Amino acid sequence: MATTLPPEAHAAPDPDIRHDWTQAQALALFDLPFNDLIFRAQAAHRAHFDPNAVQLSTLLSIKTGGCPEDCAYCPQSAHYDTGLEREALLGLDRVTEAARRARDAGASRFCMGAAWRSPTDAQLAPVCEMIGAVKALGMETCVTLGMLTGPQAARLAEAGLDYYNHNIDTSEAFYGEIISTRRFSDRLDTLSRVRDAGIHVCSGGIVGMGEGRADRAAMLATLASLPRHPESVPVNRLVAVAGTPLEGAEPVDGLEFVRTIAAARVMMPASVVRLSAGREDMTDEMQALCFLAGANSIFYGDMLLTTENPASAADRALFDRLGLHPMDPSAP
């Protein structure tokens, strides 16, 4: 069964949403006084969303380790010794049970990640079964499997996939410092195939890999200049894992990270901006600033693929303190 896009996906383009952002214009946003940037982000957020609603997703690694890519941040790369055990693809029953637990804990979207450079057609078959099983639980589905061909994207759409995650990670200029086993353009090609198949796009990047503010601005300008903005934009704060080339990376300044969230919100006002990896090391106050800056999605649960994530109970307590509530997945 093909994915059915919501009515707004077929509506006339919003004239207030730009698709012609330049790196210089994005950098000018970053350079605004902090209060002015937050004001603009709040205005954009409130124009398109309930400012106190946060979308809850849960992420499960369905195939862990052994990836042939050399992404410098990734503990699942076969190029690095991080102590991570390579595991085979999980069975359908285990995935379905994990999705059921996530739904019962309050998550509305279930994301499945496999450590592949690009799946084979044979590997795609069990993933399609997982998509169907998760949708049968009443949840939105998302997968991240690496690069796709056009027919593979169409096959995932037929299985009912709602979202495909494929982050561009950083700017095109800095990309070669982080990954050598694929090109920046390969990322964009997969995003185009996913979009052509009628699947929602989930794409963002990672902050704190040694890039500069200009790189962060360029990354957002790339996403905000796509013909249609990604429906979901994850902004990750690097988790420096021992054994990876970035294990000694200097943590990005907290306020600079908040600026990245705010700039993403201004540039892609109708997209869900996800406060993604790195929350385990954030204070409640920093997370609150991110929500103020326009973040309205989190990964919910104890693990984020292979790195720790704040426990669900801690997130519920923070939501109570801030007056936040889960986003209704049926809301426009």
N, C-alpha and C positions, 0 to 999 in steps of 0.2 A: 504494500500500500504506500503510495507516494506521500511525502510530507505535505501537509496543508498549512500554508502560511497564513498568518493572521490578516484580517482585512486591511490593516494599516500598511502592510507590505505591498499592497497593490494600489494604494492611494497615490494621488498626485504628490510629487516631491514638495516638501516644506520649503518655501522660499527663504526662510530664515536660517536654514541649514546649509552651510557652505561646503563645497567640495574642491576648493581651489587654494587651500592653505599652503603657504610657502614656509620653508624653514625659518626665514627671517621673521615672518609674522608670528610663527609659533614661539620663537625666541623672545620676541617683544612681550608676549604674554608672560613667559617665565620671569622676565626682568621687571615686571610691574611691582610696586610696593605690595607686600604680602596681603594687607587688608584689602587693597583694591582688587587683587586677583581673586581672593576668596569671595568678595562681593559679586564679581562677575560670574564666578562659578555657581554661587547660590542662586543667582537670578536665572541662569540657564537651567539649573537642576529643577527649580520650582516651576519653570515654564513647561516642563515635560513629565515630571514625576511627582508623586507624593514624597515630600522631602524626608519623611520619617519611615518609609518602607524600604526594606532591604531584601533582595532576592537571595535565597539560600540554596547553595549547591553542595553536593558531596562528590568527592573524587576518589575513585578506586583504581589502583594499578592492577590491570588484568593480565599483564605480561611484564615481568620485572627483569631488568638487567640485560646485558649482552648487546646493547645497541651499537651498531658499527659506526655511528656518527661520533665526532670528536668535540662536541659542544663543551666548552671549557668549564661550564657551570654544572654539568650534569653528572651525578653519581652513578647513573645507569649506563654510562659510556663504557664500552669494552676496552677503551684505550687507557683507563685509569683504574688503579687499585684502591677502591673505597671501602672494601670489606662487604660490599653488597652481594648477596647470593643471587645467582641467576635462577629464575623460576620460569616454568612453562606457563602457557596460557591457562588461566583459571577455567574451571568447568562452569557450565551454565547454572547449575544449582547454587554454587557458591556466590556467583555474581547476583543472581536473583535474590538470594537471602540478604546480601549486603545492601541491595537497593531497597528491599522491604524495611530493613532496619533504619536506613537513611530517611525514608519516607515517614516512618513512624516517629522519628526524632524531629521532624519538621522540615526536611529538605524537600524542595519542589523539583529540583533538577538533579539527575544522576549522571556524572561524567566518568567515562572509562578511558584509561590511558594504557597504551601498549608501547613498549620500547622497541619500535621498529623504525628503520630508515624510511621504508615504504612497504606496505603489506603486499603479499602475493594474493592472487585471487582466491587461493585455497585458504589462506589465513583469514580472509574477509568473511568467509561463510559462517563460522561460529560467532563472529562479532555481530553479524546481522541477526542471528538468533537471540543474542543478548539484548540487542536494541528492541526487538519485539517483546521480549519478556519484561523489560523495564517499562515499556510503554503500557503494557497490560496492567501494571501496578498504578497507572494514572500519573506517572512522572514524565517530565520532559527528559529527553536523552541528548547526550553529547559524547563524542568520542574524539580522541587525539591519537592518530596512528602513524603520523609521518606524512610523506608526500603521496599524493593520489593521482591516478590517471583520470581522465574524464569518465570512462565507463565505470570505474570504481566508485566515483562520486555519485553517479546515477544509481548504482546498485545500493549504496547506503541510503539514498533518498527513497528508493523503493521499499527499503526495510522500515522506513518511517523515522529516520534520524532527524532530529530537530536542529542540532548545532554541531558544527565541526570546529574544533580548536586547532589552530596552527599559528603560533606566535611568530612575528617577524623578529622578535628579540631586541633589536637595537637599530641604529641607523645603518644605511647601506655603506657609509664610509668606514664605520667601525666594525662592521660585520666580520671582515676577514681576520680581525684580532681575536675573535671568539670561536669561529667555526671555519674549518677548511674543507670539510667533506661535502658541502653543498654551497650553492650560490644564493645570494639574497633574492635574485630573480626567481629561483626555484620556489621560494616561499610564496611569492606573489602569484606564480602560476597555479599553485595548488589552491590558493584562495579564490582565484578566478574560476577554477573548475568546480569548486564547492558552490560558489554563487550561481554558476550556470545550471547546476543540478537542482537548484531551488532549496538548498539547505542554508539555514542561518549561519553566519560567520561569527566565530569567536576568535579574536586575534588581538594581541597586545605585545608587551615586552617586559624586559627585566632591567631594573635600575640598580646600579652599584657594581657594575662589572669593570669599572675603570674608565667608562665613557665620560664625556663632559656634558655640560648642559646643552651645548649645541647638538650633540648626538641625540639627547632625549627629545629635543625639539624636532629634529629631523624624523625620528621614529614616529612621533605623533602626527607630523605633517604627512607622512606617507599614508598612514591609516585614514586620516581625515580628508585625503584627496582621492580616495577610492570612489568609483561611481556610486556606490552605496556604502555608507559607513558600516563597520562591523556592528552587529546587534549587541555583542558583548565584547568589552575591552578589558582584559585582565592586566593589571599593573602589578608586577611582582617586585619585591625587594629581595635582592640576592641572598640566598642561604648559602654561605661559604662552607662547602662540605670538604672535610679533610680527604686528601688524595686527589682532588681535582686541581687543575692549574690555578683556580681562583680561590683556593682555600685561605690565602692570606690577604684577600682583597679588603681594602679599607671600607668599612660600612659607609653608605651614603648618608649625608646629613639628613636628619629627620624632616626638617622643614623643606629641604629640597625635594624629598619624596612627596610631601604634601603638595608642593607646587606642581609636581608631575600629575598628580591626581586632578588638581584643579584645572590645569591646562587641558587635560584630556576631556574634562567635563565641558569646558567652554567650546572646544573644537568639535566635539561629537556630542552635542547636547541631548540627543534622543537615544543614545546608546546607553546600555547598562555598563557602568564602570566598576570592575571588580577589584576590591582590595584583596589581593591574592597571596602568593607565597611571601613568607617573611613575617607574618603576623605574630608568630610565637615570640619574636624578639621585640615586639612593639609594646609600649606601655598603653594602658587604656586611654590615656590622654592623647597619645599620638593617633590611635585609631579614631578617637572622637574627632580630631582635626581632619582626618581623611574623610569621614562621613560628612563633616561640615563642608569640605571641599568638593563634594559631589559623588563620592563612592557610594554605590547602592547595591552592592552584591558582595558576598563573601563565600569562601569555601568553609563548610560547616562540618566538623568532625575532628577526630583526633589525629588523623594522618593526611598528608598531602602528597600523594604518590609515595615517596620514600622518606620524606622529611616530616618533622612534627608540626602540628597545627594546634591552635588553642582548643581545649576540650569544649564540647557543646555546652556544658554547664556554665563555663566561664563566659561564653558568648551570650547565653541567655541572661546572665547576671548583668553583663555590660549593656545589653539591649534594654533591660529594665531601668538601669541608671540613666540612659540617654533618651528613654521614651521612644525607642524604635520598635518596629514590629515587622514580621515577615511579609514580603510582598506577595500579593495574590497573583498567581501565575496567569489568571484569566483576565487581569486588569489590563487596559490598553496602555 
